[in-house]
């Protein structure tokens, strides 16, 4: 049953995101925000952790900082867009930001407490990246992402399941946890407004998977 729900929400996510790609006339830029569902190395880089086998064994044949044995859904999105896999914002060695940036970090939540890299911090990192890009672009340095590319980029959000976990760990009832959903969605909306972007995709797959595991 859990696999059925996961497949449904993955399909819904693709329905939300892939139509956005049709609006992109030139090179597509992708910015991603979220948690372990799409973390391509943020937590390992940010905390200096080593994530060894079996992580990465089925596709990359090496450790990549992804919390899985192969690719994440964001990697398949990149393949569909025909762009490189996203480097993480926190990666200091050899990042490539020409096709976009990944800000997602495992453990992240929409709340600003109890987690090291909440959504609000990821948004601030994006704004810093954008300002730094503007500063370095005239010098021919940095990612060289242009203003139109920032404007026309695809912004992806996959976050919220850790908010649910935090709720249950605080001994909230199932109904009380469900009642926190609007606040989580509101924080995501405010994050989008703060970035000044309108073209984005959001999946609630994590919410439903987590809730299904706690159904009576």
trRosetta pair geometry for C-beta under 8 A, 3 or more apart (Angstrom, degrees):
i j d omega theta_ij theta_ji phi_ij phi_ji
1 4 5.5 -50 -154 29 35 117
1 5 6.7 32 151 -16 66 101
1 212 7.2 -162 125 -179 102 128
2 5 5.8 -53 -153 36 35 109
2 6 6.3 35 151 -19 67 106
2 209 6.8 70 -163 -144 93 80
2 212 5.8 153 -111 118 79 135
2 213 7.0 45 -110 -75 127 79
3 6 5.6 -55 -145 38 33 112
3 7 6.2 34 156 -20 66 106
4 7 6.0 -57 -149 35 27 109
4 8 6.5 28 153 -21 62 107
5 8 5.7 -55 -150 33 32 113
5 9 6.4 18 160 -10 67 107
5 208 5.7 -147 175 135 120 113
5 209 6.3 160 112 -91 119 63
5 212 5.3 -178 30 -58 172 162
6 9 6.3 -63 -148 41 29 101
6 10 6.2 30 155 -21 65 109
6 205 6.8 67 -140 -170 58 110
6 209 5.8 48 -86 -94 87 115
7 10 5.7 -55 -145 36 30 112
7 11 6.4 31 155 -19 64 106
8 11 5.9 -60 -156 35 29 110
8 12 6.4 27 150 -18 65 106
9 12 5.3 -47 -143 36 39 114
9 13 6.3 48 153 -25 65 100
9 203 6.4 109 166 -177 97 106
9 204 6.8 -108 -146 81 124 64
9 205 3.4 146 133 -108 130 84
9 208 5.6 173 -64 51 145 134
9 209 7.2 -112 36 -41 151 92
10 13 5.6 -49 -150 31 32 115
10 14 6.7 31 152 -17 63 103
10 73 6.8 -145 -137 -109 102 137
10 203 8.0 33 -106 -157 37 148
10 205 6.2 64 -62 -112 55 147
11 14 5.8 -55 -153 35 33 110
11 15 6.5 37 149 -21 65 103
12 15 5.5 -52 -151 33 35 114
12 16 6.5 34 151 -19 66 103
12 203 7.0 134 96 -132 93 93
12 205 7.5 169 61 -70 106 93
13 16 5.7 -57 -154 34 33 110
13 17 6.2 13 158 -8 69 113
13 73 7.2 20 108 168 148 150
13 158 7.5 26 -134 -98 139 113
13 201 7.2 96 -166 157 72 121
13 203 3.7 0 -103 -98 110 133
13 205 5.9 -36 -45 -34 126 124
14 17 6.0 -61 -135 45 31 100
14 18 5.5 20 175 -16 71 116
15 18 6.9 -49 -120 35 17 101
15 19 7.3 16 174 -13 50 107
16 19 7.4 -83 -178 30 19 101
16 20 7.7 14 145 -19 57 111
16 201 4.6 132 128 -149 105 105
16 202 7.1 -86 153 49 156 44
16 203 6.7 -178 44 -77 143 78
17 20 5.8 -60 -167 25 42 116
17 21 7.4 44 146 -28 70 97
17 77 6.4 -53 143 -124 151 121
17 154 7.1 73 -160 -174 89 134
17 156 6.5 22 -115 -107 124 109
17 201 4.0 31 -89 -123 77 176
17 203 8.0 -35 -37 -50 111 107
18 21 5.5 -39 -161 14 49 117
18 22 7.8 56 148 -24 64 90
18 80 6.9 -69 -109 150 102 148
19 22 5.7 -40 -166 14 50 115
19 23 8.0 49 145 -19 65 95
20 23 6.0 -51 -170 22 48 112
20 24 7.7 45 141 -24 68 101
20 154 5.2 113 124 -118 130 108
20 199 6.0 131 -152 -178 117 101
20 200 8.0 -17 -114 -176 156 1
20 201 5.9 -121 -11 -50 147 111
21 24 5.8 -52 -163 22 48 114
21 28 6.5 -12 -138 -107 85 150
21 80 7.3 -103 -72 128 167 106
21 81 6.1 -142 -124 -100 127 88
21 154 6.8 -16 -81 -68 67 144
23 152 7.4 -152 123 -159 98 93
23 199 7.0 -134 79 -132 148 140
24 27 7.8 -71 166 103 117 20
24 28 4.6 55 150 -94 163 91
24 152 6.0 125 -116 156 79 111
24 154 7.2 -62 -52 -41 134 100
25 152 7.9 -61 25 -170 80 154
26 149 7.8 -85 87 -94 119 87
26 152 7.6 76 45 96 95 153
27 83 7.8 101 -172 -95 86 112
27 99 7.7 -113 169 -117 109 74
27 149 7.0 -14 83 -117 98 118
28 81 4.8 -106 78 -169 146 120
28 82 8.0 103 33 58 118 76
28 83 6.0 -114 77 -43 96 132
28 99 7.5 31 92 -160 69 88
28 153 7.4 108 -175 -132 61 58
28 154 6.4 9 -173 -2 107 111
29 99 6.4 -172 -121 -175 58 41
29 100 4.7 143 -175 -73 67 91
29 145 6.0 88 -120 -137 151 121
29 149 4.7 85 -14 172 142 100
29 150 7.2 -48 87 -82 153 35
29 152 7.4 99 34 86 101 76
29 153 3.9 -58 87 -109 100 104
29 154 7.3 173 87 24 51 68
30 77 7.0 145 -144 126 157 117
30 78 6.7 -134 42 -93 157 79
30 81 6.5 156 -44 38 131 172
30 83 6.5 167 5 68 117 153
30 86 6.4 -100 91 -75 109 123
30 99 6.6 5 28 147 90 84
30 100 3.8 -88 63 -31 57 174
30 153 6.5 179 -82 -172 22 96
30 154 5.0 -16 -110 66 74 100
30 156 6.6 8 -170 -3 98 116
31 100 5.3 -142 -64 -162 51 105
31 101 5.7 10 -120 57 79 79
31 102 7.9 174 -157 -87 45 33
31 103 7.1 19 -178 -3 87 109
31 126 6.4 73 -172 -127 138 123
31 153 5.7 56 -4 141 100 138
31 154 7.4 179 29 89 64 51
31 155 5.1 -13 69 -113 101 71
31 156 7.2 175 89 24 49 72
32 38 5.5 -114 164 143 133 139
32 74 5.4 41 -123 -134 164 139
32 86 6.1 165 18 46 123 175
32 100 7.3 78 -8 143 83 127
32 101 7.6 -149 32 102 71 48
32 102 4.7 -12 61 -121 111 73
32 103 6.6 -178 88 30 56 70
32 104 5.5 -42 128 -21 98 111
32 155 7.9 171 -84 -161 33 46
32 156 4.6 -16 -112 67 77 107
32 157 7.9 171 -158 -77 55 32
32 158 7.7 -10 -168 16 99 98
33 103 5.0 -10 -101 72 71 110
33 104 5.8 140 -169 -71 22 75
33 119 6.4 72 165 -136 124 85
33 122 4.9 126 -138 135 103 144
33 123 7.4 24 -118 -66 148 68
33 126 7.5 -49 -75 -47 116 134
33 155 7.4 10 3 -179 108 87
33 156 7.0 173 28 90 65 57
33 157 5.1 -14 71 -107 100 73
33 158 7.8 160 89 29 54 56
33 159 6.6 -46 127 -26 84 130
33 191 7.4 -164 131 146 167 145
34 37 5.8 -71 151 60 135 98
34 38 4.6 61 67 44 139 114
34 39 7.3 -132 93 -51 89 70
34 103 8.0 117 19 84 55 72
34 104 3.7 -8 60 -116 76 119
34 108 6.6 142 144 70 30 130
34 156 7.5 -37 -31 122 121 87
34 157 6.1 149 -70 -164 89 46
34 158 4.0 13 -115 66 146 72
34 159 4.4 -155 -130 -58 61 87
35 38 7.4 83 60 34 41 75
35 39 6.6 -49 151 -37 32 108
35 104 6.1 -74 -3 -168 12 99
35 105 6.9 -32 -128 81 44 45
35 106 6.0 66 176 -129 69 33
35 107 6.4 178 -150 34 99 17
35 108 4.4 -150 -95 52 77 86
35 109 7.3 38 -82 -67 126 46
35 158 7.1 -109 30 109 75 79
35 159 5.3 121 -19 -117 95 75
35 161 6.6 -127 55 47 154 96
35 162 5.6 167 -114 -15 154 121
35 206 7.2 82 46 -111 128 164
36 39 5.0 -44 -120 13 40 121
36 43 7.7 -12 -93 -12 85 139
36 67 4.7 -21 -167 38 111 146
36 104 7.8 -176 -59 154 14 110
36 106 3.6 50 -82 -120 91 86
36 107 6.8 65 -42 -26 102 50
37 72 6.7 130 159 -163 48 119
37 73 6.8 -11 164 25 93 114
37 104 7.4 -88 65 -176 69 147
37 158 4.9 -101 87 129 133 128
37 161 7.5 106 -35 14 121 133
37 205 7.6 133 -139 82 156 116
37 206 6.1 -110 -42 -72 145 118
38 72 5.4 154 -117 142 48 140
38 73 6.5 -64 -88 59 93 87
38 74 4.1 85 -144 -27 106 131
38 102 6.9 -144 143 -151 96 117
38 104 4.4 78 89 43 91 173
38 156 7.5 -152 -157 117 172 122
38 158 5.2 105 -10 53 127 129
39 42 4.9 -99 -151 30 98 103
39 43 5.9 20 178 -5 149 99
39 65 7.1 -103 138 140 90 93
39 66 6.8 159 94 -122 69 54
39 67 6.4 42 65 0 112 104
39 72 7.6 149 48 -69 43 167
39 88 7.5 32 -168 -103 65 132
39 102 7.6 139 -136 152 35 124
39 104 4.7 -129 -79 117 61 96
39 105 5.6 74 -112 -132 120 21
39 106 4.5 -86 10 -44 165 77
40 64 6.8 -48 -172 144 72 108
40 65 6.3 65 148 88 39 107
40 66 5.7 -12 -127 -78 48 93
40 72 6.7 -128 -79 27 81 134
40 74 6.8 -103 -48 81 114 131
40 75 7.4 129 -99 -64 119 95
40 85 6.8 172 -147 163 150 106
40 86 5.8 146 24 81 157 87
40 87 7.5 -136 104 -141 130 18
40 88 5.3 -170 79 -56 87 100
40 102 5.0 60 28 84 116 167
40 104 7.4 81 3 63 74 105
41 44 5.4 -64 -159 51 63 110
41 45 5.4 59 145 -22 89 111
41 64 6.1 -93 -69 152 109 65
41 65 2.8 83 -110 80 71 154
41 66 6.9 -39 -53 -48 68 60
41 87 7.9 -44 52 -162 130 53
41 88 4.4 -146 72 -3 90 140
41 90 7.6 -155 114 70 81 95
41 91 5.6 35 110 -72 129 117
41 102 7.9 92 40 85 80 132
42 45 6.0 -66 -145 42 24 104
42 46 5.7 17 164 -17 66 116
42 65 7.2 133 11 157 36 130
42 88 4.6 -159 -71 -159 71 139
42 89 7.0 26 -111 45 103 82
42 90 5.1 96 -142 27 67 125
42 91 7.9 -85 -91 -40 47 82
42 102 6.9 -126 -51 120 111 99
42 103 7.2 71 -99 -179 144 29
42 104 6.1 -168 -2 93 146 49
42 105 3.9 -110 115 -97 135 77
42 106 7.0 167 70 2 97 71
42 117 6.9 -131 149 90 127 172
43 46 5.8 -57 -135 41 27 108
43 47 5.9 -9 175 14 66 113
43 49 6.5 -13 131 34 84 132
43 65 7.2 164 55 -172 71 99
43 105 5.2 120 -61 -166 78 84
43 106 4.2 -49 -25 39 145 101
43 107 6.6 96 -99 14 135 109
43 117 7.7 -140 -89 19 74 137
44 47 6.9 -70 -133 53 18 84
44 48 7.6 -11 174 174 51 4
44 49 4.6 -101 -127 70 63 88
44 50 6.9 82 -151 -96 111 19
44 51 5.2 -89 -87 -8 133 109
44 65 4.0 -133 33 -125 135 98
45 48 7.6 21 -169 -72 23 39
45 65 6.6 1 -27 -121 87 152
45 88 5.9 170 19 92 146 134
45 90 4.2 149 102 113 121 102
45 91 4.8 -105 -102 -86 159 57
45 92 6.8 162 -164 -3 114 79
46 90 4.6 -34 -66 -175 83 162
46 105 6.4 6 2 -129 150 131
46 116 7.1 152 134 123 138 134
46 117 6.6 -55 -146 -52 175 136
47 116 7.6 84 -67 87 111 171
50 63 7.2 35 -173 142 74 165
51 55 4.9 -6 142 40 102 167
51 63 5.6 161 86 -162 73 119
51 65 5.8 118 35 -116 131 38
51 66 7.8 -169 106 54 148 33
51 67 7.1 -96 -155 -90 151 62
52 55 6.5 131 107 35 19 105
52 63 5.8 -65 -115 -79 36 139
53 56 7.4 -91 -99 56 59 86
53 57 5.7 64 -135 -63 93 118
53 63 7.2 -102 -52 -69 53 97
54 57 4.8 -63 -166 1 72 133
54 69 4.9 -22 137 -105 101 110
55 63 5.4 53 94 -125 107 80
55 64 7.1 -140 148 36 101 70
55 65 7.9 111 156 -27 140 5
55 66 6.3 167 -169 76 104 68
55 67 6.8 -56 -115 -124 120 29
55 68 6.8 89 -132 70 75 24
55 69 6.2 -122 -120 -97 27 48
56 59 7.2 -93 -160 57 54 74
56 60 4.4 -54 -163 62 97 115
56 61 6.9 -68 145 38 91 8
56 62 5.4 -60 144 87 140 34
56 63 4.9 -177 19 -104 147 29
56 64 4.8 140 -96 1 125 91
56 66 6.5 121 -70 49 83 101
56 69 6.7 -88 13 -159 17 41
56 70 7.2 113 -129 -92 28 28
57 61 6.7 44 -149 -112 39 41
57 69 5.1 -36 42 -163 88 96
57 70 7.7 -64 62 -66 52 68
58 69 4.7 66 -2 132 110 99
58 70 4.0 -50 73 -72 109 107
59 69 8.0 123 5 129 84 62
59 70 4.0 89 -8 -149 113 88
59 71 5.3 9 24 -33 170 88
60 63 7.9 -136 98 10 130 3
60 64 5.1 70 51 -42 175 127
60 70 7.4 158 -2 -141 81 48
65 88 7.1 -80 105 -9 152 146
65 91 7.9 -139 1 -86 166 113
66 70 7.9 -64 103 91 143 23
66 71 7.5 -53 179 -132 171 26
66 72 5.6 -149 -149 -33 125 110
67 106 5.6 97 -29 -97 140 138
68 71 7.4 -40 92 75 131 16
68 72 6.0 144 23 -76 139 78
71 75 3.8 -117 -165 77 107 148
71 76 6.3 114 132 -44 132 80
72 75 5.2 110 55 -2 62 100
72 76 7.8 -127 104 1 41 85
73 76 5.6 -53 -157 35 44 111
73 77 6.5 50 145 -23 69 100
73 158 7.5 118 69 -73 129 169
74 77 5.3 -45 -151 31 40 118
74 78 6.6 45 149 -21 65 99
74 86 6.6 -51 146 22 122 125
74 102 6.8 97 144 -111 156 124
74 104 7.5 -170 -37 16 159 148
74 156 6.9 157 -115 100 101 152
74 158 7.7 -136 -60 14 105 139
75 78 5.6 -50 -153 33 35 113
75 79 6.6 36 148 -19 64 102
75 85 5.5 -4 -124 -119 86 106
76 79 5.4 -48 -147 35 38 114
76 80 6.4 41 152 -20 65 103
77 80 5.7 -56 -152 36 31 113
77 81 6.4 21 153 -10 65 109
77 156 7.0 48 160 -78 172 163
78 81 5.8 -62 -146 44 31 105
78 83 5.2 -95 -160 74 81 84
78 84 6.7 -47 -180 106 129 24
78 85 5.3 132 94 -101 166 46
78 86 6.3 -150 -79 -24 136 81
78 99 7.4 81 -142 132 106 140
79 82 7.3 29 -178 -78 34 39
81 154 7.7 -134 -96 23 146 144
83 99 3.9 150 -179 -160 120 140
83 100 7.1 58 142 10 151 109
84 96 6.1 -29 109 102 156 132
84 98 7.3 61 28 65 131 96
84 99 4.9 162 41 14 87 146
86 99 6.9 -122 -94 92 67 100
86 100 5.5 -52 -112 92 107 98
86 101 6.4 108 -166 -164 109 13
86 102 3.9 115 124 -36 129 105
87 91 5.5 -110 179 52 95 137
87 94 7.8 -147 -124 116 137 64
87 95 3.7 137 157 -153 148 83
87 96 5.1 140 -25 45 133 57
87 97 6.0 -88 56 -68 118 63
87 101 6.9 -42 75 -125 75 61
87 102 6.8 -169 92 23 27 97
88 91 4.5 104 64 -20 88 104
88 95 7.1 -106 59 -114 49 120
88 101 7.6 73 -154 -172 23 74
88 102 4.9 -56 -100 78 61 102
88 103 7.6 128 -155 -92 72 24
88 104 7.9 -95 -121 56 100 65
89 95 7.9 74 -118 -145 18 159
89 101 5.2 60 -73 178 88 118
89 102 6.7 -139 -17 80 78 49
89 103 5.1 24 -6 -99 136 69
89 125 5.4 86 148 158 160 131
89 126 7.9 -93 -90 -75 151 57
89 129 6.4 -91 -129 -67 116 137
90 105 7.6 55 -4 -90 141 113
91 94 7.4 -55 144 69 116 64
91 95 4.6 136 88 -73 107 109
92 95 7.5 -38 -112 -18 5 111
96 99 7.3 30 127 17 97 91
97 100 7.0 -106 -164 98 64 14
97 101 5.3 5 -135 -75 103 93
97 129 7.7 -148 -156 -165 152 124
97 142 7.7 -44 71 173 129 70
97 143 3.8 -69 101 -100 110 121
97 145 7.2 -79 135 -28 97 118
98 143 5.9 -174 -84 -160 43 79
98 144 7.0 4 -118 53 82 97
98 145 7.5 171 -145 -63 38 85
100 145 7.9 90 -88 -96 44 143
100 153 6.7 136 -104 -152 108 125
101 126 7.4 167 82 -112 131 78
101 129 6.0 -64 4 -178 172 167
101 143 7.8 -70 -53 -92 107 158
103 122 4.1 118 144 -158 125 101
103 125 5.5 155 -133 83 121 128
103 126 5.9 -60 -57 -59 155 94
104 108 6.7 -137 -160 25 60 144
104 122 7.3 30 -82 -123 34 146
104 158 7.2 3 -109 59 140 92
104 159 7.6 -157 -124 -70 96 102
105 108 4.7 103 69 -44 82 116
105 116 7.3 -93 132 84 145 94
105 117 3.8 31 55 79 154 145
105 122 7.1 -159 4 -78 103 112
107 115 5.4 176 141 -143 92 106
107 116 6.9 41 100 30 129 89
107 117 7.3 92 81 44 93 89
107 162 6.1 105 -167 -114 37 153
108 115 5.8 129 -125 154 35 142
108 117 5.1 -57 -91 94 104 84
108 118 5.9 145 -157 -118 81 30
108 119 6.4 111 166 -54 115 61
108 122 6.8 37 -147 -36 151 129
108 159 6.1 -57 107 -130 106 118
108 162 6.4 154 87 31 33 150
109 114 7.3 6 32 79 141 99
109 115 4.9 148 17 -5 97 154
109 118 5.7 -38 66 -122 65 88
109 119 7.2 -83 111 -15 33 92
109 159 7.0 149 -139 178 27 104
109 160 7.6 82 -146 -114 67 22
109 162 4.1 -116 -78 95 95 110
109 163 4.7 134 -159 -63 109 71
109 166 6.2 18 -106 -16 164 137
110 118 6.8 70 -173 -171 11 99
110 119 4.9 -2 -119 6 54 136
110 159 6.0 127 -58 128 84 118
110 160 6.3 15 -20 -95 116 65
110 163 5.5 -10 30 -64 94 134
110 183 7.8 159 105 124 131 77
110 184 4.7 131 41 -144 152 75
110 187 4.1 125 171 87 116 139
110 188 6.1 -67 -116 -51 130 79
110 191 8.0 -116 -139 -28 92 132
111 114 6.8 21 100 38 124 102
111 115 7.1 112 77 16 86 113
111 118 6.1 -101 89 -130 42 136
111 163 6.0 131 -13 -111 102 94
111 166 6.7 -96 28 72 143 167
111 187 7.4 -107 -73 -83 40 174
112 118 5.0 -155 -110 64 45 166
112 120 5.2 -5 -95 23 104 140
112 121 8.0 130 -131 -29 82 89
113 118 7.8 36 8 -59 25 146
114 166 6.0 123 91 -126 153 128
115 118 5.2 114 79 -68 111 81
115 162 6.6 73 -84 138 146 144
115 166 8.0 -84 -40 -71 109 134
116 121 8.0 -65 139 42 50 167
117 121 5.1 -120 -152 83 55 135
117 122 6.3 75 166 -56 94 88
118 121 5.3 102 56 8 65 99
118 122 7.3 -122 108 -3 38 91
119 122 5.4 -55 -149 36 37 114
119 123 6.4 40 153 -22 68 102
119 157 8.0 35 -131 -143 124 113
119 159 5.8 132 -78 128 116 167
119 187 6.4 115 68 139 141 111
119 188 6.8 -80 -172 -95 164 64
119 191 5.4 -72 151 -82 115 152
120 123 5.7 -51 -152 32 32 113
120 124 6.7 33 150 -17 63 103
120 187 7.7 -72 -55 -174 92 109
120 191 6.9 -129 -91 -97 52 103
121 124 5.6 -52 -150 36 36 112
121 125 6.4 40 150 -21 66 103
122 125 5.5 -51 -150 34 34 115
122 126 6.6 38 150 -21 64 101
122 191 7.9 20 78 -155 97 136
123 126 5.6 -50 -152 32 35 113
123 127 6.5 33 151 -17 66 103
123 191 4.8 -142 -72 -152 138 94
123 194 5.6 52 171 90 142 130
123 195 6.0 -119 -149 -60 99 99
124 127 5.7 -52 -147 37 34 111
124 128 6.4 37 152 -20 65 104
125 128 5.6 -53 -149 36 32 112
125 129 6.3 35 151 -21 65 105
126 129 5.6 -54 -149 36 32 113
126 130 6.3 32 154 -20 66 106
126 195 6.1 -12 105 -114 138 117
127 130 5.6 -51 -145 35 32 113
127 131 6.4 29 156 -15 65 106
127 194 7.7 -69 -58 142 131 98
127 195 6.9 -139 -68 -113 89 70
128 131 5.9 -57 -147 39 30 107
128 132 6.1 27 156 -17 66 110
129 132 5.8 -59 -144 40 27 109
129 133 6.2 33 155 -24 64 106
129 143 7.9 31 178 0 101 140
130 133 5.7 -52 -149 32 28 114
130 134 6.7 30 152 -18 61 103
130 150 6.3 85 -131 -127 110 142
131 134 5.7 -52 -153 33 34 113
131 135 6.5 34 149 -20 65 105
132 135 5.5 -53 -150 34 36 115
132 136 6.2 17 158 -7 69 111
132 142 6.6 175 133 -120 87 141
133 136 6.2 -66 -141 45 28 98
133 137 5.9 44 160 -45 66 104
133 142 5.3 177 -122 146 59 143
133 143 5.4 -39 -116 46 113 105
133 144 7.6 -138 -161 -39 97 11
133 145 5.5 -25 -167 52 149 94
133 150 8.0 155 87 -67 147 125
134 137 6.0 -38 -137 11 24 119
134 147 7.9 55 -100 -76 98 91
135 138 8.0 -73 171 24 27 96
135 142 7.8 108 73 -36 73 154
136 139 5.5 -71 -164 47 54 109
136 141 4.1 -89 -179 85 108 94
136 142 3.4 110 94 -18 139 127
137 140 7.7 43 -177 -69 35 22
137 141 7.6 -114 -75 58 19 57
137 142 6.3 -67 -64 60 57 125
137 144 5.9 120 -123 -122 83 50
137 145 7.9 -95 -90 57 121 46
137 146 7.4 116 -144 -98 146 56
139 142 8.0 84 65 2 97 98
140 144 7.3 7 -153 -91 44 115
141 144 7.9 177 94 -60 16 85
145 149 4.9 -125 -170 91 82 132
145 150 6.1 100 139 -56 112 83
145 153 8.0 15 -170 -67 131 131
146 149 4.6 97 56 7 75 104
146 150 7.2 -132 102 -5 42 84
147 150 5.7 -50 -151 33 34 112
147 151 6.3 32 151 -18 65 107
148 151 5.4 -55 -147 39 34 114
148 152 5.9 11 161 -1 70 113
149 152 6.1 -62 -131 51 28 95
149 153 6.0 55 158 -57 63 94
150 153 5.8 -34 -146 -6 26 120
151 197 7.9 -175 -136 -118 40 82
152 199 7.2 15 -155 34 36 157
153 197 7.6 -51 67 -135 95 135
153 199 7.2 161 83 80 46 118
154 199 6.4 -84 -112 130 47 108
154 200 7.4 123 -174 -115 55 40
154 201 6.9 1 -176 0 100 107
155 192 7.2 135 112 -121 146 92
155 195 7.2 145 -130 106 157 155
155 197 5.2 92 -19 126 154 151
155 199 6.3 122 17 93 93 65
155 200 3.9 -43 80 -104 100 92
155 201 7.4 165 86 20 53 61
156 200 6.9 179 -76 -162 25 75
156 201 5.2 -11 -114 61 71 96
156 202 7.8 160 -163 -80 49 42
157 188 5.7 118 160 -153 160 119
157 191 7.7 124 -104 85 140 135
157 192 7.8 -81 -36 -65 143 103
157 200 6.3 31 -6 171 104 120
157 201 7.1 -173 30 91 70 50
157 202 4.4 -11 69 -107 107 84
157 203 7.6 -177 92 22 63 63
158 202 7.4 169 -77 -152 46 52
158 203 5.1 1 -109 51 88 105
158 205 7.1 -14 -147 42 104 106
158 206 6.6 117 173 -20 82 120
159 162 7.6 -43 -166 27 76 99
159 163 8.0 76 151 -14 81 108
159 188 7.0 165 68 -93 110 114
159 206 7.2 -43 -168 40 10 152
160 163 5.3 -47 -160 26 51 118
160 164 6.9 50 147 -18 72 99
160 181 7.9 45 -167 -131 127 73
160 184 5.1 90 -127 166 100 141
160 188 7.7 -35 -66 -50 107 131
160 204 6.6 -30 61 -133 156 65
160 206 5.3 146 68 81 85 117
160 207 4.9 -27 119 -61 128 95
161 164 5.6 -50 -160 32 42 114
161 165 6.6 43 145 -19 69 102
161 206 3.2 -102 -43 167 112 113
161 207 6.3 -136 -82 -65 66 38
161 209 6.7 -14 -112 65 130 103
161 210 4.6 158 -147 -40 89 134
162 165 5.2 -46 -144 37 44 115
162 166 6.2 50 153 -23 68 99
163 166 5.7 -51 -150 34 30 113
163 167 6.6 35 149 -23 61 104
163 180 6.5 -158 153 128 113 128
163 184 5.0 157 89 -99 172 129
164 167 5.6 -52 -153 31 33 115
164 168 6.6 26 154 -12 66 104
164 177 5.7 68 -142 -176 75 122
164 180 7.8 170 -93 74 57 125
164 206 7.8 -176 15 137 127 90
164 207 6.3 142 -44 -130 137 61
164 210 4.3 119 91 121 149 147
164 211 6.6 -103 -147 -59 149 73
164 214 8.0 -158 165 5 116 142
165 168 6.0 -56 -149 40 32 106
165 169 6.1 31 154 -18 66 109
165 210 6.6 -102 -52 -146 78 136
166 169 5.7 -58 -145 40 30 111
166 170 6.3 23 155 -14 64 109
167 170 5.9 -65 -152 41 28 105
167 172 4.4 -53 175 41 86 139
167 176 6.9 -175 -176 111 117 92
167 177 4.1 130 123 -112 146 92
167 180 5.7 -155 -87 16 141 155
168 171 7.6 49 -179 -76 37 18
168 172 6.3 -85 -84 53 33 85
168 177 6.2 7 -57 -83 76 143
168 214 6.4 -133 -96 -103 142 151
172 176 4.0 -129 -175 96 102 125
172 177 5.0 131 109 -58 124 79
172 180 7.6 23 159 -24 168 129
173 176 4.6 96 51 6 76 104
173 177 7.1 -138 94 -6 40 85
174 177 5.8 -57 -154 34 30 111
174 178 6.5 31 151 -19 65 105
174 211 7.6 96 -155 -149 95 87
174 214 6.0 176 -105 129 101 113
174 215 7.6 87 -134 -109 146 40
174 216 7.3 -93 -28 -37 159 91
175 178 5.5 -51 -149 34 35 114
175 179 6.4 36 152 -22 65 105
176 179 5.6 -54 -151 34 33 114
176 180 7.2 38 149 -27 61 98
177 180 5.8 -51 -161 21 38 113
177 211 7.4 175 113 -104 125 92
177 214 7.6 22 55 92 160 157
178 181 6.0 -23 -174 -13 47 115
178 211 7.2 70 -85 -121 88 132
179 182 7.5 -34 -179 17 48 100
180 183 5.4 -56 -168 40 62 115
180 184 6.2 64 138 -25 83 102
181 184 5.6 -58 -151 35 36 112
181 185 6.3 32 156 -16 70 105
181 207 6.7 70 -118 -148 109 141
182 185 5.7 -55 -146 39 34 110
182 186 6.1 38 154 -23 67 107
183 186 5.5 -52 -146 36 32 115
183 187 6.5 34 154 -21 64 102
184 187 5.9 -53 -151 32 31 110
184 188 6.7 30 150 -17 63 103
184 207 7.8 157 94 -91 154 123
185 188 5.7 -54 -154 35 35 112
185 189 6.4 38 149 -20 67 105
186 189 5.5 -52 -148 36 34 114
186 190 6.3 34 153 -19 66 104
187 190 5.6 -51 -146 37 33 112
187 191 6.5 41 151 -25 63 101
188 191 5.5 -50 -152 29 34 115
188 192 6.7 34 151 -18 64 101
188 202 6.3 88 160 -123 148 145
189 192 5.8 -54 -155 33 34 111
189 193 6.5 32 149 -17 66 105
190 193 5.5 -52 -147 37 36 113
190 194 6.2 40 153 -24 67 104
191 194 5.7 -53 -149 33 30 113
191 195 6.6 25 154 -14 63 106
192 195 5.9 -61 -153 38 31 107
192 197 5.9 -97 -164 70 77 84
192 198 7.6 93 167 -99 114 32
192 200 5.7 -114 -119 7 125 158
193 196 7.4 34 177 -73 35 37
197 200 6.2 95 118 -49 113 109
203 206 7.4 97 110 -2 91 82
204 207 4.5 -36 -178 31 87 123
204 208 6.1 79 127 -19 91 98
205 208 6.2 -67 -154 40 31 103
205 209 6.2 29 156 -19 69 110
206 209 5.8 -56 -144 37 31 110
206 210 6.1 26 161 -17 66 110
207 210 6.1 -68 -155 38 24 107
207 211 6.2 15 157 -14 65 112
208 211 5.7 -54 -140 40 32 109
208 212 6.1 38 158 -26 65 105
209 212 5.8 -56 -150 31 27 113
209 213 6.8 26 154 -20 61 104
210 213 6.0 -56 -158 30 32 110
210 214 7.0 8 152 -2 64 110
211 214 5.9 -73 -154 46 36 99
211 215 6.8 61 148 -54 69 84
212 215 5.7 -23 -154 -14 38 116
